[in-house]
Every structure is written in structure tokens, then in C-alpha cells.
Amino acid sequence: MTQISPYPHQVEIIEVGPRDGLQREATLISTDDKAALIAGLVAAGLRRIQVTSFVHPRLVPQMADAEELCRRLPQLPGVAYSGLALNLKGVERAEQAGLRHIDISVSASEAHSQRNANRFVADALTGFQEMVQQARAYGMSVRGGIQCAFGYQRPDDVSPETVLDIVRHHLDLGVDELALADSSGLANPRQVQALLAEIMPLAGDVPVILHLHDTRGMGLANVLAALQGGVRHFDTAFGGLGGCPFIDDATGNIATEDTAYMLHEMGIETGLDLAKLTAVSREYEERLGKKLPGKLYTLL
Amino acid sequence: MTQISPYPHQVEIIEVGPRDGLQREATLISTDDKAALIAGLVAAGLRRIQVTSFVHPRLVPQMADAEELCRRLPQLPGVAYSGLALNLKGVERAEQAGLRHIDISVSASEAHSQRNANRFVADALTGFQEMVQQARAYGMSVRGGIQCAFGYQRPDDVSPETVLDIVRHHLDLGVDELALADSSGLANPRQVQALLAEIMPLAGDVPVILHLHDTRGMGLANVLAALQGGVRHFDTAFGGLGGCPFIDDATGNIATEDTAYMLHEMGIETGLDLAKLTAVSREYEERLGKKLPGKLYTLL
């Protein structure tokens, strides 16, 4: 029997817990505690962390301290922090807060775009272009995302053609990276394989990041499918925290430590320290007063 | 990009919840309720159910009603019930209780065998042979299992050679099916692929069943790897209940409904009704008074 696909020696894990993980949580975490959390994640080996989003504090109170948090980030060589922006104002705020990496995106779902961002996809694409231009003028690197790339309420309510059109749009604008988000946790491995088979050749040398949620338990199966399809970069959140406040049931990102554990067991390096990661998750289980979705932190 | 592997049109799911799912639970379920549970699982489309184990009631109190339960099983065309036996006495009890299918196994881990079954693997293999002969004399079909096929306390504490030796032993005895159990929830997709690449050619026409636990969140990733490796039969438990009482942290089988959902989304039929399955899991969440590990039953 032949080896199905050569797996890589190394995969990059991008921690989104401080942003995607915490944004839905009602317990407000202080800026000091967030800075300590991020320092802990860096100590566990993470080199890329999405630290906050520049949104209106009324919409996401947990992110009201975005600027203050950016001032307190531990500045270490080789560690890159990014922030999420939804509009030009957000890009400006991120730049003024000192971030060099901006995460911006467009939803592939018309219904999600209108509910989440209150705008049509076509308008969002125009806004995206303005944000890219602004970020480039600032000299920031741009990660161009596609939300709901695998569906919004059902896997077939977003067509692969729509996703591919946005991919081409992002690439034409010269984004530094592409990010495909399974915002609703609907993706299945076959769908991941099929979509990547179209996208990877288009992306060429532009890295493709997969942002997965484990809503229906398929998170790591989708990681496997994506590895086989050539993806080498994954968003994860410590403890499996996370979820879009504007999508019902969109629970937990894939857990950083569970993902890293699977990769390590498969002989793929991530540079992460599982014991330190699980300690962070155990701390936040206590802090948030509830069991987190991740599995490994209760065992290690 | 090429399709990695042709997926099957259909997969058989074998429900082990009434046995593996309940055996570790402290809440004793009455025989009436177990019979109703099994009727509910049959109504949800399951055609093969492992209903009980014939062990000493002092060891597993939940299974003390094995004979009584077998008398109350709904007899329906096309539905096959099996029981687990650990020794000759168990095979005799199963036959006398009217079962036509017996599930017997040997551990590939010397340490696990001695702790779980209080015998060396070599002695267990001798005992296995006697059980096969007895079951055949009774005209029962035999599923020959291998516990800890992917490790006991670590994935590398059981060698693939040991597993292959037991596979050959089982096949030489003419078992009707092989079952590989990841008893400790240690298997990773690459390991599954590598072991199946050796076993599937040996097994030939003898079906290979994979029995997975989701202890570390890799359950459905391993299902995907196994599908790619040619496996078409999986043990699952409703709600993701389960775990060996003799292995620390060996939590939950892969959930029947989560597994079926992923397969359906991938275009693979199971014949199962997700709404009916999740209703069973919701009932048992209430009955057992705790959140079950499965994901889908909280959503559907």
C-alpha cells in the first residue's frame, strides 16, 4: 500500500485565542491578564499570535482594550503579533497601536456578510481593497481572509465558485497570505480536499492558512485533509476556545494543544511545548469557570 | 490535484454504546431501560449492536443483567446483536442467552493484558483459540479483536509486529471479522495508515473493524485515515460514551452521530437517522446527569 501523501516536517500554528478565543466570553479579562496570557503563549513556543481586534467596544466589549494591550505586548525577536480589522478605521487603529500585521477578510456568504458586517459582499470587497491599500501604505503585511468559505448555515449555501472568485480578488490585490475560515464549523474533509485542490494551484507561493472550528467534531479530521491537500499553516486557540458571536452554535476553534499533539504524534514539528500550552488552558478553565472544549489539557 | 483516495459509497457503523458506552457509568441502567435504548438505536437505523458483556458482575456491575437483557432484545429481521466475552464461560453464557455473534479479543500490550485480564498475552492467545473453537461448535460468528492495537500507555509501547502476529493468529483460526481497538485513544492518523497498510492485505476478504476512542480529539481524523486505508466498518457509541474501566483517561468512544454526520457530509451512506440518534444521546445526557463527549447531539 502506498503512502497516501507526503506529510510535511513542519507546520506553523497561529494562535488566535486572545482574539477569537476570548471575544465571545462574558468574563472580561483585564489587559494585564491578557498580556500575561500572551507572554505564556510565547513561552509555549508560539511565534504568531492574533492578539486583538479593532472593533467598536460596544460590539465586542472584550476587545475594548486593543490599543492598551498592544502597548504591553512582550517584544521578542521572531514573534509576530497581528490584529483583526473590519474596516479602514480598524486598520488605522492597528497601525497606530504599533502592529505590523493586519488580518482582514470578506465573507463568502451573502447572508452572513449582511448579518455580521451589515453589508453586501460586493461592498465588502470594495472595502477590502481600500483596507489593503491603506495597510500597504503603512507598510503592514496583509492576511486576506475569507469567512464562511465552507458554508454559513449549511455547507452548500456558499458555492466554491464564490470562494474562488474572492481568492482571485485577494491574490490580485497582492495579499501576503490567504486565510480560509470555516467560520460555522461546517467543513468536512472531502469538502476541504475539493476546495484546496482548486485553491492551492491559484495561491502558488502565497501561504494558505486554514481557520477551523470544531463545532461538529471534525476539526482535526479537517486538519488531516488539509495537510494532505498541502496546507502548512493553521489557526488554533488554546483550550479550543472561541466562536463567532454572530453565528449560532459556532463553538470553539480547534484547540492549539490538541492540534499540536496530533501533529507531533504524526512526526510533524510545530515548535510548541505541550505542557506549557495545557497549563495555559487549565488556568483559563479556572478563570472562565467552565470546562473548555479542548481534550488534551485535562490529560497532560 | 488528484483525488487522494476513492471513498466508499457506504460504511457500516456498529453501535457499542450499550456495552462499551455504559460499562464505566456508575448510574445503573435498568434492564427495561437498556431494552428501550436498544430499540431506540434500532429505530435510528443501527443494524449491528454490541449489547452487553458476559463478565463477572462484581467486575462490571452494569452488565450483571446480560442474560435478562438478551431475552428482551427486539427481534427484527436484519438486526444482529453481539455480546462480549472474556473467557470460555462468557462464550457459553452468550450462547445460552441466545446470541449468535460473539466478540472476543486479545490485548497486544503485555502490560495491559496482565492488568486488565490478569494473564500473559501468550496465555490469552491460547484462551482465544479455545473460545473460537467453542463458538464455532455453537455455530456462532466470531469477531476477533485486538485491544491496544495502537499502544497502551504510549503509542510506541506496542509494536506493529506484535499486532501483525496476532492478526495472523486470528486469521489462521478463521475469525469472521477482525477488530482493531485503539483502547487507550492513542492512535494518530499516520499510525492508522501505516498499520492498515500492513493489515489490509493480510485480511483480504475478512472485514476489518476499527474501534476508536476520542480521548485526545483525533477520533474522526482517524476515521478519515482509516477510510483512506480501506476500512469500511467502525465501532461507535451514541453520545461518545465509553471507556475501558482499566485504562486511566480512556474516555469516550467516537460518537455514533458525529461519525455518521461526517460520513454523510462526505457523501457516504450509513443508513442512520441523525435526529433519532441525537434524541437518544440527549435522553442519556439527562439520565446520566452529565454532558456527554459527543458534539452533534447538542446541535441537532
Contacts between the chains, C-beta under 8 A, distances in Angstrom:
chain1	res1	chain2	res2	distance
A	1	B	196	7.4
A	1	B	197	3.6
A	1	B	198	8.0
A	1	B	200	6.7
A	1	B	201	7.0
A	1	B	229	7.3
A	3	B	193	7.6
A	4	B	4	5.8
A	4	B	5	6.4
A	4	B	193	6.3
A	4	B	228	5.6
A	5	B	4	6.4
A	7	B	190	6.8
A	155	B	265	6.5
A	188	B	262	5.9
A	188	B	265	3.8
A	188	B	266	5.3
A	189	B	224	5.1
A	189	B	262	7.4
A	189	B	266	6.4
A	190	B	7	6.8
A	190	B	265	7.5
A	190	B	266	4.2
A	190	B	267	6.6
A	191	B	265	7.3
A	191	B	266	7.9
A	193	B	3	7.7
A	193	B	4	6.4
A	196	B	1	7.5
A	197	B	1	3.7
A	200	B	1	6.7
A	201	B	1	7.1
A	214	B	217	7.7
A	214	B	295	7.4
A	215	B	295	6.7
A	215	B	299	7.3
A	216	B	258	6.6
A	216	B	261	6.1
A	216	B	262	7.4
A	216	B	295	5.4
A	216	B	296	5.8
A	216	B	299	7.1
A	217	B	214	7.7
A	217	B	219	7.4
A	217	B	220	5.6
A	217	B	255	6.9
A	217	B	258	4.2
A	217	B	261	8.0
A	217	B	262	7.4
A	217	B	294	7.4
A	217	B	295	4.1
A	217	B	296	7.0
A	218	B	220	5.5
A	218	B	258	7.9
A	218	B	262	5.3
A	218	B	265	7.9
A	219	B	217	7.4
A	220	B	217	5.6
A	220	B	218	5.5
A	220	B	220	6.9
A	220	B	221	4.2
A	221	B	220	4.2
A	221	B	221	4.4
A	221	B	223	6.9
A	221	B	224	4.6
A	221	B	262	6.5
A	223	B	221	6.9
A	224	B	189	5.1
A	224	B	221	4.6
A	224	B	224	5.6
A	224	B	225	6.6
A	225	B	224	6.6
A	228	B	4	5.6
A	229	B	1	7.2
A	249	B	299	5.3
A	255	B	217	7.0
A	258	B	216	6.6
A	258	B	217	4.3
A	258	B	218	7.9
A	261	B	216	6.1
A	261	B	217	8.0
A	262	B	188	5.9
A	262	B	189	7.4
A	262	B	216	7.5
A	262	B	217	7.4
A	262	B	218	5.3
A	262	B	221	6.6
A	265	B	155	6.5
A	265	B	188	3.8
A	265	B	190	7.5
A	265	B	191	7.3
A	265	B	218	7.9
A	266	B	188	5.3
A	266	B	189	6.4
A	266	B	190	4.2
A	266	B	191	7.9
A	267	B	190	6.6
A	291	B	291	7.8
A	294	B	217	7.4
A	295	B	214	7.4
A	295	B	215	6.7
A	295	B	216	5.4
A	295	B	217	4.1
A	296	B	216	5.8
A	296	B	217	7.1
A	299	B	215	7.3
A	299	B	216	7.1
A	299	B	249	5.3
